[in-house]
């Protein structure tokens, strides 16, 4: 019985690891060779992929937005029609299909903000995260669960049961208050579209090539 349980656990871990390796390999194949950063090795990239710190949960992000944390910039990688229907406050829409467009490089490759990528779930945001990491961009994070997770956590949180500890009720009360802050109460039937406020972005300064000394 124990061996069967152990086998199931190991099987699940293998599937998860294999999935991560497949996503990483797919990203390396899709990225054009002239855009790859040769300083990023496959081992370093895989280490970043399996690091849970690359994710940010809805509760933490909600608190950052409510307190006007100046260190974050939100990037919605969904298509324009989905972005128009609903997005997070002050988010900037850069669809996954345009993520490598040089026009958006200033938002993604900079040192001033922590870039938080999100989509409906994790899939598109994870793809964007992988491609940008392959380019050597830093300070990149993914909203765990995406908009769907945000809805079920912040906008429509599950009510704790009587047998749960006080911490569960405190978290629930925070989520309810956060839901009201974002304009959508638990019983609300309509979602509000967040207004777009673009932050001042300072792109990384590229190193200039030194001119050869001497000569006429």
C-alpha positions as CSV (number, residue, x, y, z in Angstrom):
1,X,0.0,0.0,0.0
2,X,2.8,2.4,1.0
3,X,4.7,1.6,-2.2
4,X,1.7,2.4,-4.3
5,X,1.2,5.7,-2.6
6,X,4.9,6.5,-3.0
7,X,4.8,5.5,-6.7
8,X,1.8,7.9,-7.3
9,X,3.7,10.8,-5.6
10,X,6.8,10.1,-7.6
11,X,4.7,9.8,-10.8
12,X,3.1,13.2,-10.1
13,X,6.5,14.8,-9.5
14,X,7.8,13.4,-12.7
15,X,4.9,14.7,-14.7
16,X,5.3,18.2,-13.2
17,X,9.0,18.2,-13.9
18,X,8.5,16.9,-17.4
19,X,5.9,19.6,-18.1
20,X,8.3,22.3,-16.9
21,X,11.1,20.9,-19.1
22,X,8.7,20.8,-22.1
23,X,7.6,24.4,-21.6
24,X,11.2,25.5,-21.2
25,X,12.3,23.6,-24.3
26,X,9.3,25.1,-26.3
27,X,10.3,28.6,-25.3
28,X,13.8,28.1,-26.5
29,X,12.6,26.7,-29.8
30,X,10.1,29.6,-30.4
31,X,12.6,32.3,-29.6
32,X,14.6,33.4,-32.7
33,X,18.3,32.7,-32.4
34,X,19.3,36.3,-32.9
35,X,17.3,37.4,-29.9
36,X,18.6,34.8,-27.5
37,X,20.8,35.9,-24.6
38,X,23.7,33.5,-24.7
39,X,24.5,34.4,-21.0
40,X,21.3,32.5,-19.9
41,X,22.1,28.8,-19.7
42,X,19.5,26.1,-19.8
43,X,20.4,25.2,-16.2
44,X,19.8,28.7,-15.0
45,X,16.5,29.0,-16.8
46,X,15.3,25.7,-15.4
47,X,16.2,26.8,-11.9
48,X,14.1,29.9,-12.4
49,X,11.2,27.9,-13.8
50,X,11.0,25.6,-10.7
51,X,11.5,28.5,-8.3
52,X,8.1,29.2,-6.7
53,X,9.2,32.8,-5.9
54,X,8.5,33.8,-9.5
55,X,4.8,33.7,-8.6
56,X,2.8,36.3,-6.7
57,X,-0.5,35.3,-5.1
58,X,-3.7,37.4,-5.5
59,X,-3.8,38.4,-1.8
60,X,-0.3,39.9,-1.9
61,X,-1.0,41.7,-5.2
62,X,-4.3,43.1,-4.0
63,X,-2.5,44.6,-1.0
64,X,0.1,46.1,-3.2
65,X,-2.5,47.7,-5.4
66,X,-4.6,49.0,-2.5
67,X,-1.5,50.5,-0.8
68,X,-0.4,52.1,-4.1
69,X,2.9,50.2,-4.1
70,X,5.1,52.1,-6.5
71,X,7.4,49.2,-7.2
72,X,5.1,47.2,-9.5
73,X,3.9,47.4,-13.1
74,X,1.1,45.1,-14.3
75,X,1.2,43.6,-17.8
76,X,-1.9,41.9,-19.1
77,X,-0.8,39.5,-21.9
78,X,-4.3,38.5,-23.0
79,X,-5.8,39.7,-26.2
80,X,-7.3,43.2,-26.5
81,X,-10.9,42.1,-26.4
82,X,-10.4,40.2,-23.1
83,X,-8.4,43.2,-21.7
84,X,-11.2,45.6,-22.6
85,X,-13.8,43.5,-20.8
86,X,-12.0,43.4,-17.5
87,X,-8.4,43.8,-16.3
88,X,-6.6,44.8,-13.1
89,X,-6.2,48.5,-12.1
90,X,-3.6,50.4,-14.2
91,X,-2.6,47.3,-16.1
92,X,-1.0,47.7,-19.5
93,X,-2.1,45.4,-22.3
94,X,0.8,43.7,-24.2
95,X,-0.7,40.6,-25.9
96,X,1.5,37.5,-25.9
97,X,1.7,37.6,-29.7
98,X,3.4,41.1,-29.4
99,X,5.6,40.4,-26.3
100,X,8.8,40.5,-28.4
101,X,7.8,43.7,-30.2
102,X,10.5,46.3,-29.6
103,X,7.9,49.0,-29.0
104,X,7.2,47.4,-25.6
105,X,10.8,46.7,-24.6
106,X,10.8,49.8,-22.4
107,X,8.0,48.4,-20.2
108,X,9.6,45.0,-19.9
109,X,13.3,45.5,-19.8
110,X,13.9,48.1,-17.1
111,X,15.2,48.3,-13.5
112,X,12.6,50.5,-11.8
113,X,9.6,48.1,-11.4
114,X,8.8,44.5,-10.6
115,X,6.9,43.4,-13.7
116,X,3.9,41.2,-12.9
117,X,2.5,39.3,-15.9
118,X,-1.0,37.8,-15.9
119,X,-3.5,36.1,-18.2
120,X,-6.8,34.2,-17.6
121,X,-4.8,31.4,-15.8
122,X,-1.1,30.8,-15.9
123,X,-0.4,29.5,-19.3
124,X,0.1,32.6,-21.5
125,X,1.7,34.5,-18.6
126,X,4.1,31.6,-18.1
127,X,5.0,31.7,-21.8
128,X,5.7,35.4,-21.7
129,X,7.8,35.0,-18.5
130,X,9.8,32.3,-20.2
131,X,10.5,34.2,-23.4
132,X,11.5,37.4,-21.5
133,X,13.8,35.5,-19.2
134,X,15.5,33.9,-22.2
135,X,16.2,37.5,-23.3
136,X,17.8,38.2,-19.9
137,X,15.1,40.5,-18.6
138,X,14.9,40.6,-14.8
139,X,12.3,41.4,-12.0
140,X,9.6,39.3,-13.7
141,X,6.8,37.6,-11.9
142,X,3.5,35.8,-12.8
143,X,0.2,36.3,-11.0
144,X,-0.6,32.8,-9.8
145,X,-4.0,31.7,-11.1
146,X,-4.3,34.7,-13.3
147,X,-7.6,36.6,-13.6
148,X,-9.6,33.4,-12.9
149,X,-7.7,32.9,-9.6
150,X,-8.1,36.6,-8.8
151,X,-11.9,36.3,-9.2
152,X,-12.3,33.3,-7.0
153,X,-9.9,34.7,-4.4
154,X,-10.5,38.5,-4.2
155,X,-13.9,39.1,-6.0
156,X,-15.7,36.0,-4.8
157,X,-13.8,34.5,-1.9
158,X,-15.1,31.3,-0.3
159,X,-16.5,31.8,3.2
160,X,-14.6,29.9,5.9
161,X,-16.3,27.2,7.9
162,X,-16.9,27.3,11.6
163,X,-14.1,24.8,12.3
164,X,-11.4,27.0,10.7
165,X,-9.0,29.2,12.7
166,X,-9.4,32.9,13.2
167,X,-6.7,33.6,10.6
168,X,-9.1,32.2,8.0
169,X,-11.8,34.7,9.0
170,X,-9.3,37.5,9.0
171,X,-8.2,36.6,5.5
172,X,-11.8,36.3,4.4
173,X,-12.6,39.8,5.7
174,X,-9.6,41.2,3.9
175,X,-10.7,39.7,0.7
176,X,-14.2,41.0,1.1
177,X,-12.9,44.5,1.7
178,X,-10.5,44.2,-1.2
179,X,-13.4,43.1,-3.5
180,X,-15.4,46.2,-2.5
181,X,-12.3,48.3,-3.1
182,X,-12.0,47.0,-6.6
183,X,-15.6,47.9,-7.3
184,X,-17.0,44.3,-7.3
185,X,-18.7,43.1,-4.2
186,X,-19.5,39.4,-3.5
187,X,-23.0,39.7,-4.9
188,X,-22.2,42.1,-7.7
189,X,-23.5,41.0,-11.1
190,X,-21.3,43.3,-13.3
191,X,-17.6,43.9,-13.4
192,X,-16.1,47.3,-13.9
193,X,-13.3,47.9,-16.4
194,X,-10.3,49.4,-14.7
195,X,-9.0,52.7,-15.9
196,X,-5.6,52.6,-17.6
197,X,-2.9,54.8,-16.0
198,X,0.5,54.5,-17.7
199,X,3.5,54.9,-15.4
200,X,6.6,56.7,-16.5
201,X,9.0,54.0,-17.7
202,X,12.7,54.4,-17.8
203,X,14.3,51.8,-20.1
204,X,17.7,50.3,-19.4
205,X,20.5,52.3,-20.8
206,X,22.3,50.4,-23.5
207,X,26.1,50.4,-23.3
208,X,27.7,52.5,-26.1
209,X,30.4,51.0,-28.1
210,X,33.8,52.7,-27.5
211,X,35.3,54.5,-30.4
212,X,38.8,53.3,-31.3
213,X,41.5,55.6,-30.0
214,X,44.2,57.2,-32.1
215,X,44.3,57.9,-35.8
216,X,43.5,61.0,-37.6
